[in-house]
Amino acid sequence: MSTPPDGLPVYRLLTGPDDASFCHRVSEALSLGYRLYGSPAATFNGERVIVAQALIWPSAEAGVPSS
């Protein structure tokens, strides 16, 4: 598949509390065919850890500059 399903964008940034729900969202995106893009990020909002993970659709990787 050259484009993500259901009209999803080729680049996604998932964010949320560091909990099982967030892990399931990332796992679901991976099972759809997305790939992790970069390292995860984490911060503390005074109450809990908030995490972010970028994902990219494989066909879009050709247009991504290397670091």
N, C-alpha and C positions, 0 to 999 in steps of 0.2 A: 504494500500500500504506500503510495507516494505522498499522501496527505493524511493528517490525523483524522480520526473518525468523528462523526457528529459535529463537524464544523469547528472543532477545537483549534486553537492557535498552534503554530509550530514551536513557539517558545512559551513556557509556563513557569511562573514562580509561585510555588506553594508555600504558604506561611501558616503558622498557628502554634498553639501550645505544644510543647514537646510531650505528646502523649500517644496512646495507641491509635487514636483516630487520625492523627497526622501521619503516622507510619503507614496506616492502611491507605490513605490518600496517595502517598508516594508509591506504595506497592501497586495500587490500581493503575496509576499512570504508567509504571514500568510494564505491567502486564498488557497494556494497550499498545506498547511499542515505543514509548518515550525512552530516552536515555538520560542519565544524570548528566548535568552540565555544571562543572565546577564543584567546589566544596560546599557543604552546608554551612549556614551561618546561624549563630545563636546569640541571644541577648537575654537579659533579665529585666522584666518590667516592674520589679518591686514585689511581685507576688509569685511569678512562675517564669520558667524559661520559655522563650518564644523562639521558634526555629524557622528557617527558610531554606528551601531547596529549589534550585533552578533545574528545569528539564527541557530537553529539546527533541524535536522529531528528527529521526535519523537523516531524512532527505535534506534537511536544512543545514546539516553539519558542513556541507561543501561550501556554504557561504559564510561560515563563522571563521573569523581570523584566529590563527593559532597564537597562543600566549608565550 
